[in-house]
Amino acid sequence: MTQSNLSREELEELMQTLASLSDVLYTNDPERRQIVVPSGTTLRTDRAKAEARYQALVEQIPAITFTVSLEEGAPEIYVGPQIEQILGFRQDEWMADPILWFAQCHPEDRDIWHQEFARGIQTGGPFRATCRVFAKDGHTVWLHGEARLVRDDAGRPLFLQGIAFDVTDQKLAEEKLKEAQEFRVVNERLHAVGQMAASIGHDLRNPLAAIRNAWTFVERRLGGTDGLKDEKRVKEMSAIIDRELGRCSTILSELLEFARDRPPHRQPVNLAALFDEVFAVVSKPAESMRLVNDVPPDLPVVNIDFDQMRQVLINLVQNAVEVIAKDGVVRVRAIRQSDETVIEVIDNGKGISAELKESIWKPLFTTKKRGTGLGLPIVVNIVARHEGRVSFDSALGKGTTFRITLPHREASQEEAPDEGGAAEAMLKG
């Protein structure tokens, strides 16, 4: 696919050259031999020479050159042969259909194009717009178009003379950079919250352990009292205390995990096998739910921290399972690119609303009745330690895809750090 690398200065020079050639091609000079064209303008006798120069120019530049009639319903006067290389349409095929451009323009971008077109006609200034266009095979191409209004000798608008560049690679690079910047901001905020979480977690650990020990003592004494432990109300309260103590332990464990900043101990990991293990421990609310592992078994291994990434994938798959219907599907896949591996967790659930999309990364934010709001922040923290990125796409009523992008790195040489200590005991208990 042809991509544009012209600077602004080079583009301006090219546009001026095209405009000057248009002046040669289209004029109303009565002293010259007149040739009538569809727009009603006249041409100079050196038309053939100008056309040759024009054709030589437009066929060498890495872009689509176009001349568009301003008569409603009229076909384009000219479109460069690069149209076939960039969009897949033959030159004659494109020029013969006056509404093909409108049909192929992405519906969300048509207003941008029309507004800029109207502004250019009204002011006489240059027309500039970047929009998505569907190629003949259906894939999306980002085109940046620039055009100038050409008028006749009386000042009446005749046509637009312009050029359109394929800027798909640039747009994808911009989106990737924006995604990385947004991820960095989120991670910095999470790091600050993590420091606070570490302090809170350590402060709560000892009181929680004391409560657990005291309750164990009380349960034992109740068991020694004639029938008291078997009374219905006592049993209900006992179950509530046990459940809530367990919930406090879970929250504390996630706080401590969230607060950690342990660098990953990278070892070769087979992602297909890792997902098999993740699926084995994920809790499904309904047996009819399907977990599908589409990761190729022969996908090259990635050097990651097995335990950390296992936690990431358990969090994402468990979240997906909890939002799909009883007969829903959670699908995982991974592809290896030149310098990174992309992992996707895809569900066909209800999707994420626009209101929630800005909040799901925030620590302690949750829509679950008994959620902690730390699952996704933990995902972000761990992926950031791997120098990767996390993003998601979601459509209401269709589902959500969470995407982890991990750069390729060498395996760790040093020994894995000892996790030990009270914090680890709390995480496992």
Secondary structure, 3 states (H helix, E strand, C coil): CCCCCCCHHHHHHHHHHHHHHHHHHCECCCCCCCCCCCCCCECCCCHHHHHHHHHHHHCCCCCEEEEEECCCCCCCCEECCHHHHHHCCCHHHHHHCCCHHHHHECHHHHHHHHHHHHHHHHHCCCEEEEEEEECCCCCEEEEEEEEEEEECCCCCEEEEEEEEEECHHHHHHHHHHHHHHHHHHHHHHHHHHHHHHHHHHHHHHHHHHHHHHHHHHHHHHHHCCCCHHHCHHHHHHHHHHHHHHHHHHHHHHHHHHHHCCCCCCCEEECHHHHHHHHHHHCCCCCCCCEEEECCCCCCCCEEECHHHHHHHHHHHHHHHHCCCCCCCEEEEEEEECCCEEEEEEEECCCCCCHHHHCCCCCCCCCCCCCCCCCHHHHHHHHHHHCCCEEEEEEECCCEEEEEEEEECCCCCCCCCCCCCHHHHHHHHC
